Amino acid sequence: MVNRPRGSGRLVADKRSSQSRSAPAKKKAAASKTPNKKARKPRSTKKRGLISGIVLGFFGLIWRVLWGFGWRIGMVTALLIGAGVLYIYTTLPPVSEVVDGRARGSVTLMDRNGAVFAWRGDQFGGVITADTVSPYLRDAIVATEDKRFYYHIGVDPIGIASAVKINLSEGRGPLSGHGGSTITQQTAKLLCLGVPFDPNSGMTETEYESDCRQTTLWRKVKEAIFAMAMEAKYSKEEILTIYMNRAFLGAGARGFEAASQRYFGKSASNVSPAESAMLAGLLKAPTRYAPTNNLERSQQRAKIIVGLMEDQGYLTASQANTAINSPAQLSEAAEAKAGGYFADWVMSDGPEFFTRETTEDVIIKTTLDQRIQKAAEDAMKTIFETKVSETSKAQAAIVVMSADGAVRAMVGGRRTQVSGVFNRATSAKRQTGSAFKPFVYATALELGHHWNSTVVDEPYTIDIPGSGPWSPENYTRKHYGRVTLEYALANSLNIPAVKVSEAVDRENVRRIASDFGIQSDLAEGPALALGASESTLIEVTGAYAGILNGGSSVKPYGLTELRLLDDDAPLMDTEGGIGERVIREDAARELIYMMSKVVSEGTGTRARLPDGREAAGKTGTTSAARDAWFVGFTADYVAGVWMGYDDNTPLKGVTGGGLPAEIWRETMTRVHDGMPTKPLPMLRPAPEPNVAQTREVPRAAPRPAQNPVDAVDTVLRDVLNSIFGGN
């Protein structure tokens, strides 16, 4: 037995033993610590789970509240929409009552041969249906405006979303620009949501239509409800029928039948793919894309429509290629810009309740000859292109008519292919100048004088009460002594015209001119004889027609028959414009002879016609050359030409015997092309020597101012001498 000293330390073995005994204790302690840590983790997870549960519960509560409100609001909204649809459904009339929504009627104008040449008002070609139009047209409309037309219930959410996206991407408001409207919604808009136009509302038709086209959010909502009601009430074909009949397509055309007739001269049932595409292309912007405004732009728009039709399977590649390579073209009537000045004149001259303010569809047959109209337009164009400076602002007008006053052509200004503008042929009152002189000599002839009666051309002065002495001068500033009336007229001498007017009493001259149709206020003083009065071209031309027809008055007219569409019996007609006799036929024949000398050897020689065709007329140039005229006739037609500036600026180097006479010649040469030559209905005196016409009479010595009575006595003495053998 080993004794260890007291107080000695542990043995190594003991230490190892102690360590071995303490190790389990440490492990146990460590083990006891580990479970303590693990016990704390479940307490943290539970806390977080509680928070998540509260959050989820909160949002769940919100969702349940929103869902509760949402489905209730949705249900209420659906019920309200359903009620709205049901109500509108009960108010929608039959399709037949809504296809024509015009407040005004239309006027169709036909020429003397029965061909349509112009339209006015809101043209409606007649009811068409989805079954009666060309299938190409029906498909073009659907492809352009609503490719899902046959599948939606009136509104197209896909189309609306696409439109909003496009609008926002282009920097516009969601409802500005592309609307995403279906054809049904567009039809609802055309129906103005069932509110018809009321003329007594104080709102014009234009204002009414503008109000119907509003694009507010509330308006869109009502439009959608109305569209769904229409889908419930009408079939797709009926909705398309309403749309095709009410859509505005430019140039006064309401509906595709009217537009087809307007632009192509054919029914909507016969239009080709190219024509269908052009018509459908008008829906986007009728005025901008109207082919009568810009044919090329309209054709480019049509190409886009053709592409859409091919993409959606409505056209084969071959059909699309043909439509693109052979674009639609305007009819001849459409190219003529709807009748221009002549149509405007007929509309303004006819009865207001059947023309400008008609509520009916009216057919008017007119006197217009489109061949003669083209002749006048071409003549105007030729002279201004070859004889007038490109920078000149000078204007001109032409009227061509028959001897009974039937107007065959009318050009109211240099721009011939226009409508709705100032018409210088009918509205411009201008001084007539020497074009008035035939009425002075008509008065003398009617009172018993003759073409070879003489008058002395000499210095002449009249003392006008309140104005003092007045001395007319000839254009040449010369005097020709004793001359015949024929010579005085042919050479447009002013002094003889005034002396004859005073001799026969200027009041008689005023009466004769007025009876022949010069209705404008005629001058009171002696300058009446020189054309100091103002008149319109159509009045003067009509008065000359009275000379040609043998001396009877004429009222120019353009309307020959007026009837309602689909009615055979005319409401009014015109058999002619000839009125009361003004001068004897013998006097008219002498006057025509005198006027023929104006063209053959006087101031109007530049109006001579080719092939020896006889013509008679008179030149006219006013003071300071502000107006220049040539009015004349053949055995077949009367034509008048005026030239001047709208602001009365004097013409430079132009007289009635110059450019107006040339325009007249160009017009009448074209008018008579191919027509047999006819002699003028005039006196044909036996040839006899006339000194006054073969040599110039020396200037007479000046003399003091005459008393008007002495002047009249001189003229009467001269005339009486010629009648009883004097010369």
Residue, then its C-alpha position, 0 to 999 in steps of 0.5 A: m500500500v502506497n502512502r501519499p503524503r498529506g497535502s500532495g497533489r493529485l496523480v496524473a491518473d487521477k487527473r485523467s480520471s477526473q477529466s474523464r468523469s467531467a467530460p460527460a458532465k460538460k457534454k450534458a451541459a452542452a446538451s442542455k444548452t442546445p435544447n434551450k436554443k432550439a426552444r427559443k426558435p419555435r417561439s420566434t416563428k410563432k410570432r412571425g406567423l401571427i403577424s403574417g396571419i394578421v396581415l393576410g387576414f386584413f387583406g383577406l377582409i379587404w378582399r372580401v369587402l371589395w368582392g362583396f361590394g364589387w359583385r354587388i356594384g357589378m350586379v347593379t351596373a349590369l342591371l342598369i345596363g340591362a335596363g338601359v338596353l331594354y328601354i332603348y330596345t323598346t324605343l327603336p323603330p323599324v329599320s325602314e324608318v331610320v335608313d334616311g335621316r336627312a332633314r333636307g332633300s336633294v336636287t339632281l340636275m340633268d342637261r338638255n339630253g337627260a344626262v345627270f351633270a350636277w347634284r345639290g343638297d344632301q343627295f340620297g340615292g335610294v335605300i340599299t341593303a346589305d344584300t343588294v350592294s356589291p359584295y365587294l363594297r360590303d366587305a370593304i366596309v367591314a374590313t375597314e371599320d370593324k373586322r370583328f363586326y359579325y362576332h361582337i355584341g355591339v362593343d368590342p373590348i379588344g378594339i377599344a383597348s387597341a385604340v386607347k393604346i395607340n392614342l396614348s402612344e401617339g401622345r393623345g388622350p385615350l379617347s382622342g384619335h382612334g375610337g375603337s368604335t364598332i360599326t354598330q356604335q358608329t351607327a348609333k352615333l349616326l342615329c344621334l342615339g335616337v334623337p332626331f333633328d328638330p328644325n324648331s329647336g333653334m339648332t342648325e343641322t350642322e350644329y345638331e350633327s356636331d353635337c351628335r359627334q361628341t366623344t366625351l366619356w359619358r357619351k361613349v357609355k350611352e353610345a355603347i348601351f345604344a349599340m347593344a340595344m341595336e344588336a338585340k333589336y336588329s340583325k347584323e345585316e339590318i345594322l349594316t343597312i342603316y349604316m350604309n344608308r346614313a353615312f356621309l361620304g363627301a360632296g353632299a352624298r348621304g349613303f353609299e348609293a348616292a356616293s356611288q352615283r356621285y363619283f362613278g355614275k353607277s349603282a352601289s350594286n355594281v361597283s368594282p373592288a377598286e371602287s368599293a375600296m375608294l368608297a369605304g376609304l371615305l368613311k375616315a374623312p369624307t371631305r378630305y378623301a373625296p375624289t372630287n377634291n383630290l383624286e390621287r389622295s383618294q386612290q392612295r387611301a383606296k390602296i390601303i383598303v384593298g390591302l386590308m381586304e386581302d389580309q382578311g380574305y375578302l380579295t384574292a391576291s390577283q383581285a387585289n393586284t388588279a384593284i391597285n394597278s387599275p384604281a377607280q376613276l371619276s365619272e365625267a359628271a364628277e370630273a365636271k365639279a358638279g355643274g359649276y356656275f350653271a348649276d349654281w345659277v339654276m339653283s338660285d333662280g328656281p323656286e326656293f322651296f324646291t331648290r335651296e330649301t327643299t325637303e324633297d328629292v327633286i329632279i330638275k331638267t335644264t337647258l345646259d348643253q355639256r358639249i357647248q359648256k366644254a367649248a366655252e371653258d376650253a375657249m376661255k382657257t386657250i385665250f388666257e394661256t396664250k394671250v394673257s400674262e400668267t400673273s394677270k388677275a383679269q377675269a372673264a365670263i361667258v354666256v351662250m344661249s339660244a335665241d329663245g333665251a335657253v342658256r346652253a353654257m355659262v362660265g362665271g370666271r377663269r376658274t371654270q371647274v368650281s361651284g359656290v363661288f362668285n358668278r361674274a356672268t350673273s352677279a357682276k353689274r358692270q358698265t356696258g359701254s358701246a355694247f349698249k348702242p344696238f338698243v339706241y339704233a333699234t329705237a331709231l329703226e323702230l321709229g321708221h329710220h333705216w340702216n342708211s339714214t344719216v347723221v353728222d359726226e361732228p363736235y357736239t356739246i350738250d348743256i346738262p342741267g346741274s352738271g354743265p356742258w358735256s361733249p362726247e368724243n369718239y374713241t379715235r378722237k376724230h370726226y367723220g362728217r355725215v355717216t349712215l347709221e350702219y357706218a356709225l354702229a360698225n365703227s362704234l362712233n360715240i357722237p352719232a350714237v348720242k345724237v340719235s339717242e337724243a333725237v329719238d328721245r332717250e326715254n324711248v331708248r330706255r324703254i326699248a332696252s328695258d323691254f329687251g331685258i336690260q333690267s338694271d337701272l339705266a342712266e338718266g342723262p345723255a351718256l345712256a347712249l354710250g353704255a353708262s348704265e350697269s348690267t350683267l352679262i346674262e342680261v345683255t346676252g339675253a337682250y341680244a337674243g331678242i334681236l336675233n329672234g326677230g325683235s321679241s323680248v327674252k328671259p334667259y332660263g335654265l330650268t325646263e322641268l322640275r319633278l319629285l323623285d319617282d314622280d312622272a308628272p312634272l310640278m313645273d315646266t318651261e316651254g321657252g323664254i320668248g316674251e312680248r315683241v319689242i320692235r318690228e321684225d323688219a327693224a330687227r332684220e335691219l339691225i342684224y345687218m348693221m351688226s353684221k358689219v361690226v364683225s365683217e368690217g368694223t370694230g369686231t373683225r377679230a370675232r370673224l368665224p371661219d368657213g364664211r359663217e355669218a356673225a353679227g355683234k357689238t364691241g364694248t369698252t367702258s371709260a378707262a377700259r375698266d370693262a371690255w365686252f363682245v356680244g354677238f350671234t350666229a343664226d344658231y346661238v348668241a354668246g356674250v363675253w365680258m372681261g375686266y378686273d373684279d376691283n375695277t382696275p383698268l385693263k391694259g391694252v384691251t378693248g371689246g374688239g380685242l381679247p373679248a372678241e377673240i374669246w367669243r370667236e374661240t367659243m363660237t368656233r368650237v360651238h359650231d364645229g360640225m354644224p351646217t352653216k346657216p345665214l343670218p336672218m337679216l336684211r340684204p340690201a342691194p350694193e350701193p356706193n357710200v362715200a362715208q364708208t369709203r373715205e374718211v371725212p375731214r374733221a369739221a371745224p369746232r363749234p360752240a356748245q349747242n342748245p339741246v333743242d338745236a342739236v335734236d333739230t339737226v339730227l332730225r333734219d339729217v334723218l329726214n333728208s335721208i328719208f326723203g332723198g338726202n344723203 
